[in-house]
């Protein structure tokens, strides 16, 4: 299925995987609708896409706020008349040992990594259900597949996304709404993800690991393109992706 003329909403679009995906899909003819909190970054990205001949718009979006998610979907429909795909990509990873008791950071991860995905699904599901088509894509993590010290809460949020998306796929099949799902589990991808880590030892270890293994976010954008490009009767629902030389 060609990406050309598909309307794709992307959250967490101001940098990293979201930015790379927006640029790639727009270059393939998709109409991208970008949501994130940093308006200056969104403006720059939309301008860059338009300068390359692509179609893009943005809406400042805090995924923790249900109303923001609803308005992002509305902006897509008002601007381009429909929505074909939503890529729920916003997330953060302030890892630390549980014993550090960084409870505020735990709650931030729960709010953005779980509630942000739920809010996006709640905002788009009525549209996809009514039109009996649509594609929900999320960024989980290899932390949603494997446990590691320092990643208890982050991993818990990403395990939650894994289960949520699998049930969405199953229920859509049962209900005949033809909603496709794809959950991506990236390993070390060089984005701004490490910037939120405040625990010194955890940050040092993560930084060294990403320096050794990290690959660029456009590698994940390619996976998003692949998932969307499948025929409508094909659902490739999980992708574990990372550097060839990283043992994960």
N, C-alpha and C positions, 0 to 999 in steps of 0.2 A: 504494500500500500504506500503510495507516494506521500511524502511529507508536504509537498507543495500545496499551499492554500489551507493547510490545517491550522487551526487556531490553538496555540499552546500557551497555557498559563505556567509561569515558573516562579516559585517563591525562593527566597534566599538568592535572588538573582543579581545582587550587586557585586559579587565577586566569586572567585573560585569556580566550583562546578556549575553553579547557576549561570554565571556570566559566560563561561565557555559554551554551555549548552545553548544559551540564547543566541550567541553568535553563529554557532554551527547550524542550528535549525533555521535561523533567518536566512543564512546563505543558501539553504536548500529550498527556500520559498515559503517556509512557514511564516505565519503572522504571530509574533510573540508578544505576550502581555506579561510584564515584569513586575514583581512585587518584592519589596524589601523595605527596611527602615531608613536607609541612607538615600535621601532624595538626590543629592549631588552625584552619587555614583550611578543611580538609575538614569538621570538625565544624560550623563556622559555616555552610558552604554546605548541608550536609545539613539542618540545622535550618531554614534559610531556605526550602528546597524543601518540607519537611514543613509548615511554617507556611502555605504557599500551597496545601496540599492534595495535594502531589506525593509520590511514593515514591522514596526514595533511601537508599543506604547507602554506606559508604566502607571502604577498607582502605589503610593507610599503605603506599606502594609506591615503591621505588626501581627504575625500569625497567632499570637496569644489572644488577640482580640477577635471574637467571632464576627463582629460587624465589619472589621477590616477585610476579612476573607470574603464575606458576602459582597462587599463593594468591589473587590478585585474581580470577582466573577461577573458582576454587573458591568464593570468597565470593559471587560472582554466582549461581552454580548453587545453592549452599546456601540463599541468601536468597530467590531468585526462581524457582528451578527450571530455568532455561535461560539461554542467551545468544543474542541475535539479531545484535548489532552490537558491534564493538570499534572505538573511535576512538583511534588511537595518536597522541597529540597532544603528548607531552612533548618538549621540545627547548630548546636554548640557543644563543646567537649571540655569543660573545665575539670579534668580528671584529678583525683587525689585519693589517698587512702581513706577508708571510712573513718579511721581513728582521728583524722584531722578535723572531723565534724564540720565540714563546710556546708552547712545545711542550706544556706541561701543559694549556693551553687547547685545543690541537689534539686531544689525547687525550680530553679531556672531551667535546668535540663528537662525536668518533667513538663514544665509549662510549654517549652518550645518544641522539644523532640517528640512528645506524645500529644499534648493538647493541640499544638500547632498543626499536626497531621490530622487529628480528629476534626478540628475546625475547618480545615481545607476540604475534607471529605463531606462534612455537613453542608458546606457552602455549594459544592458542585453536584452532590448526589441527586437533588431534585431535577436538575437539568439533564444529567446523564440518564436518569430513570425515565424521564418523559420522552426523550428522543431514542431510548433503547440503544444507546451506543455511547462510547466514551472510553477513555484510558486514564487510569490513575497510576502514576509512577512515584515512587518514594526513594529517598536516599536513607538507607539504614547504615550498616557498618559491619565489618567482620566482627566487631564487638557484639553484634546481634547474633553471632554464630558461635563465638568462642569467648570464654571468660579469661580475664587476666587481672592481676593485682593493680589497684589504682583505678580500675574502670568499672567498679560495681554499679554505680548509678547510671553512668552513661550507657553501659552495656544493658542494664535493665530497660532503659528507654528504647534501645534499639531492638531488643528481643520483643518488646511490646509491639513495635511497628511491624515486625515480622509476622506475629500472630494476627494482628489487625488486618494486614493486607491479605493474608491467606484466607481469612474468614470472609473478607469482602469479595474475593474471587469466587469462593464457594457459594455464597449467597446470591451473587449475580447470576451464576450458572443455574441455580435452583429457580430463581425468579424470572429468568429469561430476559434480563435487561442488557445482556451482551456487553457488560462493562469489563474491559480488560484491566489487568493489574500487572505491574512489574516492580519488584523490590530489588534495589541495587545494594550490594554489600561491599563497599570499597575498603581496601587496606590502606597503605600509606599514600595519600594523595596530597601534594603540596598546595595547600589552601591556607586560609586564615584560621583554621580550626585550632591550632595550638595557641593562638593569641589570648584565649580565655583561660588558660591554665595558670592558676596563681600559686599552686604548691611548687616550691622550688625544685625539689628532687624529682618530682613527676615531670616537670617541664624540661629539666636537663635530660632525662632519659628519653622523653618523647622527641625532643629536638635532635638528639644524636641518631635516633632510629629513622626519623624522617630524612635527615641529611644523607644517611646511607642508602635508604631504599626509595624515597619518595619519587613519584612520577607526576606528570602534569595533569591538571583537571580536564583537559580536552579528551583524555583517554576515557573518562566517564561519560563525557558528552557523546562520544561515539557509541557507547552502549545505549544511551537514551535514543539516539537516532535509529539504531538497529531494532530496538523494541517497537518503536512507532512504525517502522517500515514493514513489519510483518503483516501478512494478510489478516483481514478482520476476523477470520475464523481461527486464527492461531494466537495463543496467549503464552508467551515465554515469561513466566512469572517470577523467576529469580535469577540474579546474576551475581556471582562472587568474583570480584575483580581486584587485582592488585599487581604490584611489580613482580616480574618474573623471578627476580632473585630474592624476594622477601619470603621467609618461611611462614609468615603469618602466625 
